[in-house]
């Protein structure tokens, strides 16, 4: 039962048992009240069977209604998709595949459902379900995916809170391009039909709401660094945006990022944190969502719960970028993309390292400076930076991070080399002037994590309402 506190401080009990709780903790003869959606109906002369689900569990609950029950006559109004409430008694089920069933005393129809309800008791393609994103959460597949997503989000907070990190809320609207890629959504309140112009004929952003160009953020990292250098270790967990016109199974225009930042930390600390974080998630999600992961593993050829858990039991491999290039160059397989020092690793290269060379997750370190962001600490060789990518089997990169450049002169030069004016990020540069210290952090694309754990082939299937080019319907 669900309990709340009333305005006078006394317990106020709501007589509703979630199906998950009934299936896990039910007892013979227990009186229950269930509110759920009908998944199927079977009616005979003497008895009717309804299969219902309320979204709390991978398992359904069967309701039994005798023909002499006054509620039996209401069944003509009950169809697949209808919302109902029933009061009844829990009894051990004689049917296969279920431990409990509810013998109904009273049935109330909360919401009828039309004959054109798209989710019938049959198989539906993921493409079809994508077109009905407002309803797909009621399907077995997406119910499982969204419950796994929920528990992974809970585990993110549990891990960092348990390690002394503070959750930081960094801005969604920003004037900074953290990645320097320029693929950002612009934010404006100006009338697009009457844009003000400056003396050179360009758009006069001084008349915009913020008095300058503003965008939706691609990362909370830069602000996260400021907070880490004031209140200690922090992590962000929020939405980020990228205006990349990419229609692939690995890209979203709106996605969630987990970004911890640590003060007084170097690349080794960063790698240790990233590995402990992922191993914790892999171990714990199997304990939290065994039924969901078993279902997804069976239907989508994903890893079994045992295989996911095993990822958390053993340490990750480690290799430098330079040694990884040597390993790939000597591989007896033909890659679609070339391998040479100075070129970023492609997914096929990353998967070869994880699936063939190490046969487990691996951390690649010390990438060439020219393929990494300006804020990553320059190594002594002046060719590489103290960066790391965590690669996992089957998909490749899942975490990217680095030790941040804390030396003022080096940072300023790296910004100029990247065509970023230091004065445009004066507050970020100030962090190196006023008590700067070694610090490090990383970023985890949350949807990429959910996609990996659930086995969904398309990243649009692991977020309730995906945003992508030409896709903002829901």
N, C-alpha and C positions, 0 to 999 in steps of 0.2 A: 504494500500500500504506500501511497505517497503522502507525506506529512508536511504541513506548513505551519507556521506560527500565525495565529490570528492577531488582530490589532491589539488585543489585550494581553498578548504574550502566551496564551494557552495553545496547546497543540490542537491543530485542526486537521482531522484525518479525511482524506479523499478516498472514497471506496472504489479504487480502481487498481487492479493488479496488471502490471505489464506482462505480456506473454513470456518474455525472457525469464522473468522471475517465477512465473507459474511453472514453466518447463524445468527450471533448475531446483526450485524449492517447494513445489507443490506437495500436498499431502491428501490422502484419501478423505473424502467428505468435506473438504474445505469449500466454504462459500466464496465465490469470486464474482467480480464485476469486470467485464471485458469490453473495451471500446476498440474497434478495429475495422479494417476493410475486408470485404469478402473476396476471396480468391477463386472459390468454386462452390457450386451448389449441386447437390444430388438429392432428389426427392422421390420417395416411393409412397405406396399407399399408407404404410404404417409409421414411417419414420423419415426424417430428413437429416442430411449431413451438410454442414457448412464448414469450409476451411477458411480461416481468417488469419490475418497478420496485422500487427500494429506498428511494424517498423523497428521494434526493439530487438528482434531476434532473427537469425537465419531460419529457425524452425517455425512452422505454422502450428496453429491450434485447431483441433476439430471440435465443432459444436454439434450436439445431438439434440434434435427436437422431436418428441413423440407426437403422433397424429392427434392425440387427445388433449394436447396442450393448446390453449387459446391462441398462442402466438403462431401456431402452425398455419393459420389462415393468412398471416401476413407475408408468407414466403413468396407469394405471387409478385409482391413489390420488391423483392430482394433479388438483385442480379449481381454478377461479377463487377466489382468496383464500388458497390454500395457501402456506406458507412453505417455501422450498427452498434448498438449497445445490448449486451445480454447480462442477465443475472442468472447464476446457476451454481451447480455443485460439481466439484472436481472428482473424477473417478478414474481409476486405472483403465487404460484402453485395451481392448481385446484385439485391435487392429495392429497390423505390422508397421514398423517404422515410427511409432509414437508411444510414449509412456502414459500420457494423460489425455483425457477429453473432458469437455464440459457438458453436462446434461442440463439443458436450458430450462429455467423456470419462466423467464420473461424475456421477450425480445422487443427492442425499440429501434425503429429505422430513423437514423439521424440524417441520412442523405441518400437519396435514390441515385441511380446511375443509368444513363441512357444506353440504348442498344448499340450506339456507335462508340462505346468505350473501347479505346484502342488496345488495352492490355488484356487480352483474353488468355485462356489456359492453353497456350501453345508457344512454340519457340519464336522469338523475335530477334532480328539481326540488330547488332549494335548500331548500325547506320540508321535503322528505323527508330530505335529508341533515342538516338541523338536528336531526332526531329521532334520528339515529344519530351524534351528535357524537363518540363514541368510535372510529368507523370512518371518518368523512368525510375525514380527512387522507390517506387512500389514493386519493381521487378526484383527477382531473386539476385540478379547480378549487381544491380546498382544499389540495392539495399546493403549488400555485402561490402561493396566498394566504399560507400559513404560511412558505414560503421567503422571500417578499418581506418579511413581518413580521420574520423573523429578521435579514435584511440591513439593514432600516431601524433595528433596535435596535443592531446593530453600528455603523452609521453615526452614530447619536446619540452613542455613546461616542467614536468617532473624532473627531468634530467638536469636542466640548468638551475632550477630552484634548489635542487639537492646539492649542487656544486657551488652554491654561493653567488650565482649570477643574478643580476637584477634585470627584469623585463623592461625594455625601453621602447617608448613609442616615438619613432622618428617620423619626420614629415612625409606626407604623400605628395604635396605640392612643393616643388623645389626649383631653384634657379641653377642648380649644379648638375652636370652630366658626369656621374661617377665613372662610368665606363669609357667615356670619350668617344662613343660610337655615333652619337647624334640621332639615334633612332628613338625619339621620345615624343610622347603625345603632348601637344601644346595646350595650355590652359589660358583662356582669355574670356573677358566679358565684353570685348569690343564688338560692335555691329559689323559683321563680316561683309555687309553690303556697303558700308561707309567707313572703311578703314582709314584712320588718320595717317598722313604722310609727313615725313621729315623733309629737310631741305634737299636731300639727295634723292628723294622719291621713294625711299624705303618706308616700311611701316614704322610709325612712331610709337614704340612700346612705352614711352614715358607717359602716355595717356591711358595705358591699360591699368587694370585694377591694382597690380603690384608695382607699377611704374617701371617694369622691365620684363623681359621674356620670362615666362614661367612654364613649367612642364610637370607631368606626372613622373614620379621618381622611378628610376630603374633599380635603385638600391638604397638602403638606409645606412650603408657603411660609413660614409664620411661623417654623418652626424653621430653614428655609433662610436666612432673613434673619439670624438669630443667628449661624449659621456663617459667612455671607459677611462679617459684621462682626467676624470673628475670624481666619479663615484665608484670607480673600480670596474670589475668585470661585468659586462652587460650582454644582453642578447636582444635582437629584434625578431619579431615574428609578425609579419604583416604583408599586405598586398603591394606588389610592384608591377610596373607596366613597361612594355617595350613595343614600339610601333614598327616592328619588323614585318614586312609583307611576306610572310612565310607560311605556306599551307602544308606543313609536314606533321607527322605524328608525334613530333618532339617539341613543338613550339605552341605557346599561348601568348596572347597579347596582354592578358592580365593573369598574374600568377602570384603565389605566396613564397616569400623567402624567409629562411631562418639564418640570422647573421650574428654570431657571437663576436665580441671584441674583448681582448684581454690586455690589461696594462701590465707592464713589467714582464713581458713574455716574448719568446723568440719562436723561430720556426719549429724547433723540436717540441715546445709546449703546444703549438698549434696542431701538430700532427697527432700528439698524444690525445688531445681533447677530441679531435675529429674521429679518431679510431674508437675511443671509449664511447662517444656519443652514438655512432652507428651500431656498434656491438650491443649497446644497451637497447636500442630500438629493435633490432632484429630479435633479440632474446625475448623482450617483453611483449611485442605485438603478438607473438604466437600464443602467449598465455592469455592475452586479452581477447583475441578473436580466432580461436581455433576452428570453430564451425565455418566462419566466413572464409578463412584461408583454405580450408579443406575443400570447400565448394569451388572457389576460384581456381585452385590447383587442378581440380578434376576437370573443369569445363573449359579452362583457357590455357592448359598445358603450362601452367606456372609452376614454380617451385612448390614442393610440398611444405607444410608447416615445419617438418623436421629439417628440411634443407635450409629454410630461412633461419631457424634457430641455430643451426650449425655455423652459419656465418658469424654469429655472435660469440662463438665458443673459442675461436682461434685468432691469433694475432694476424695483422695484415702484413703483406710483403712490402718492401721498400726498395726503390731504385731511383737513381738520378735520371734526369732527362737524357743526358749524354749517353749513359749506359743503356737506356731504353732504346735509343736510336741505333746503337750498335747491335742490340739484340734483334731489333726489327730488320735491320739491314742484312743480317745473316740468316733470317728465317727462310725456311724452304717452302714458303707459300708466296703466291703472287697477290699483292695488294692492288686495289683499284687506284689508290692515291700514292704518290711517291713518298719515300722516306729519306729525309736528309736533315742534317743538323741546321736548326734555324727555322724549320717549318713546324707549325703546330701539328700535334698528333690528331689523326682522325679517329672516328669511332671504331673503325675496323682495326686500327693499330692498338687502341686501348683494349679492345676485346681480346686481341691476340695475347696481350700481356697478362690479362686476368684469367682468360679461359684456358690458354695453352701453356704459357711460361710459368705462372705462379699457381694457377688453378684455385685462386682465392682473391679477395680484394687486395689491391696494391696501391701504395702511395708513391706518386712520381714527383720528384723535387727538382729545384734549381733549373728552371726553364730559361731560354734565351730572353734577354730583357726586351728585345724588339717585338715580341709577340705577347707581352704581358703589360698590365696597366702601370701607369706612372707612379702609383703610390707603393709599389712593391720594393722592398729593400734591395739595393744593388749589392751584389756579392763582390768579393775582393778581386775576382778575375775581370771585373768590369764588362763581362759578357752576359752574365746570368743574374737572375734575381732569386731571392729567398722565397720562392713560391712553391706551392704543392697542390696537386690534384689527387683526390681519392677516386680510384676507379673500382667498379664492382663488376662481377661477371655478368655477361649478357647485354649490358647497356653502356658500359664505359664510365665516363665521368659522372659523379654524383655530388661531389663537393669540390670547390675551388677556394684556395685561401693563400695567405702569405704572411710573412713578417712585414710590417709596414715600415716605410722609410722614415726614420726619426731624425735624420741629419738634415738640417735646414738647407745648407748649400746644395746638397745632392738632390733633395726634393725639388728645389727651385729649378735646377738644371734639367731634371727629368720632365718637369712640367713644360719647360720651354721646348725640349726635344719633341714633346707630344703635342706641341702647338696649343698649349693651355697657358693663358696668361696668369701668373701667380696672383696678380691683384684681383682677378675674378674669383679667386678662392682665398682671399686674404685671411679669413677666419680659420681656414684649414691650415694655412701656413703658420698662423700664430701659435698653433698647438706645438710647433717645434721651437718657438721662441720662448714660451712661458712654461718651463718645467716639463719639456718633452722627455720621453723615455722610450725604451724599446717596447713595442706592443705588436700584437698579432691578432688575426681573426680569419674567419672563413665564411663562405656562403653556401647554403644548401637549398636548392630548388625543391620546395615541399612537394609539388606535383610530381617531380621526377622520382622522389622517394616513394610516394604512394603508387606510382606506376610500376616501380620496381617490385614492391612488396605484393601488389595485387596481380601482376602479370598482364595488366591491360596493355594492348598493343598501341593504343592511341591515347595521348595525354589528355585529349578532350573528354575522355571517359573517366577521369579521376577527380574532376572538379564539377560541382553541381551544375553550374551554368557557365560553360566555357565562352571565352571571348577570343576571337580570331578574325583575320581579315574577312570582311563582309559578314561577320557573324556576331550579332548583338541582339538577337530576337527576344531572348527571355530576360 
